[in-house]
Amino acid sequence: MRCLLFFLMLYFISCSSPDNPHFESASDFILLKEETSPNEMFKYYEYQFNTGAFGYSRVFWSLVKTSSVNPDLSKSLIPDGYQIKGWSESDELILEKWEPYYYKSEEIDLSSGMEFLGVKIVVLNEDTTN
C-alpha cells in the first residue's frame, strides 16, 4: 500500500511540475485551439491536460513554427499573466494581459512591439501609465 501511495505521489508531482515537457502526442493532452499565422510561418496552441479525477488542468498557450513536428510546447510557452487572443492581419501575435488564478512562476512584462520567439506581439490591456 505504501508503495502504491509513493508512486501516486510521484505521478502527481511529475504531472504538475512546470519542468514537465508538453507534447501534443501526450495521452492527456487536450487541444482547445490551434491557429496559424496569416503568413503560415507560425502557429499557436491553446491547450490543457486531462488530470484524471479532478478534471482539466489550467490552460496553456504556446507558439511554434509551423514546420515543427511534435515540438516540446513547454519551451515556447507564453509567460504567465498573458494569454493568446489571435493573429493580426500583419502576422502579429495578439496577447491579452490578465491575472491568472494560479501561482505565476515569474513576473515578465511584455509590451506591444516586442518580439516573442521571433514574432512581433501586440498586447491588449497593457498598462500605459508608466
C-alpha positions as CSV (number, residue, x, y, z in Angstrom):
1,M,0.0,0.0,0.0
2,R,2.8,2.4,0.8
3,C,4.4,1.6,-2.5
4,L,1.2,2.5,-4.3
5,L,0.9,5.8,-2.5
6,F,4.5,6.6,-3.2
7,F,4.0,6.0,-7.0
8,L,0.8,8.0,-7.0
9,M,2.6,10.9,-5.3
10,L,5.4,10.8,-7.9
11,Y,2.9,10.7,-10.7
12,F,1.0,13.8,-9.5
13,I,4.2,15.7,-8.8
14,S,5.6,14.9,-12.3
15,C,2.3,15.9,-13.9
16,S,2.2,19.2,-12.1
17,S,5.8,20.1,-12.5
18,P,6.5,23.2,-14.6
19,D,9.5,21.3,-16.0
20,N,7.4,18.6,-17.4
21,P,7.5,18.8,-21.2
22,H,4.3,19.4,-23.1
23,F,3.7,17.4,-26.2
24,E,0.7,17.2,-28.5
25,S,1.2,13.5,-28.7
26,A,0.9,13.1,-24.9
27,S,-2.1,10.9,-23.9
28,D,-3.5,13.5,-21.6
29,F,-3.1,16.4,-24.0
30,I,-6.3,18.3,-24.9
31,L,-6.1,20.7,-27.8
32,L,-8.5,23.6,-27.3
33,K,-7.4,25.7,-30.3
34,E,-4.7,25.8,-32.9
35,E,-4.4,28.8,-35.3
36,T,-1.8,29.5,-38.0
37,S,-0.5,33.0,-38.7
38,P,-1.6,34.7,-41.9
39,N,1.9,34.2,-43.4
40,E,1.7,30.5,-42.3
41,M,5.1,30.6,-40.7
42,F,3.9,30.2,-37.0
43,K,1.0,28.7,-35.2
44,Y,-0.1,28.8,-31.6
45,Y,-1.7,26.1,-29.5
46,E,-4.2,26.7,-26.7
47,Y,-4.3,23.5,-24.6
48,Q,-4.7,21.8,-21.3
49,F,-4.3,18.4,-19.8
50,N,-6.8,15.8,-18.5
51,T,-5.7,15.5,-14.9
52,G,-7.9,12.5,-14.2
53,A,-10.3,12.5,-11.3
54,F,-10.1,16.3,-10.8
55,G,-10.8,17.1,-14.4
56,Y,-8.8,19.5,-16.5
57,S,-5.7,21.5,-15.8
58,R,-5.1,25.2,-16.3
59,V,-4.9,26.4,-19.8
60,F,-1.5,26.9,-21.6
61,W,-0.6,28.9,-24.7
62,S,2.4,28.1,-26.8
63,L,3.9,29.4,-30.0
64,V,5.7,27.2,-32.5
65,K,6.9,27.3,-36.1
66,T,4.5,25.5,-38.5
67,S,7.4,23.3,-39.7
68,S,7.8,21.8,-36.1
69,V,6.8,18.2,-35.8
70,N,5.5,17.3,-32.3
71,P,7.5,20.1,-30.6
72,D,8.1,20.4,-26.8
73,L,5.5,23.1,-26.2
74,S,6.9,23.8,-22.7
75,K,9.9,25.5,-24.5
76,S,7.7,28.1,-26.2
77,L,5.1,28.8,-23.5
78,I,3.6,32.3,-23.3
79,P,4.6,33.8,-20.0
80,D,2.2,33.6,-17.1
81,G,-0.1,36.6,-17.0
82,Y,-0.7,36.7,-20.7
83,Q,-3.0,34.7,-23.0
84,I,-3.1,34.5,-26.8
85,K,-6.1,36.1,-28.4
86,G,-5.2,35.5,-32.1
87,W,-3.3,37.0,-35.0
88,S,-3.4,40.4,-36.6
89,E,-3.6,40.7,-40.4
90,S,0.1,41.7,-40.3
91,D,1.3,38.5,-38.6
92,E,1.5,40.0,-35.1
93,L,0.6,37.7,-32.2
94,I,-2.2,39.4,-30.1
95,L,-1.8,38.8,-26.4
96,E,-4.1,39.9,-23.6
97,K,-2.7,40.7,-20.1
98,W,-4.7,39.0,-17.4
99,E,-4.3,38.0,-13.7
100,P,-4.1,34.2,-13.6
101,Y,-5.8,32.3,-10.7
102,Y,-2.7,30.1,-10.1
103,Y,0.8,30.9,-8.9
104,K,2.9,32.7,-11.5
105,S,6.3,31.2,-11.9
106,E,7.9,34.6,-12.5
107,E,6.8,38.2,-13.5
108,I,7.5,39.0,-17.1
109,D,6.4,42.3,-18.6
110,L,5.7,42.2,-22.3
111,S,4.7,45.2,-24.4
112,S,3.4,45.9,-27.9
113,G,6.2,46.0,-30.5
114,M,8.4,43.4,-28.7
115,E,9.2,40.1,-30.3
116,F,8.5,36.7,-28.7
117,L,10.3,33.8,-30.3
118,G,10.8,35.9,-33.5
119,V,7.1,37.1,-33.7
120,K,6.1,40.7,-33.1
121,I,3.4,41.0,-30.4
122,V,0.6,43.3,-29.6
123,V,-0.5,43.4,-26.0
124,L,-4.1,44.3,-25.2
125,N,-4.9,45.8,-21.8
126,E,-1.3,46.8,-21.2
127,D,-0.5,49.4,-18.6
128,T,0.4,52.6,-20.4
129,T,0.6,54.7,-17.2
130,N,4.4,54.1,-16.8
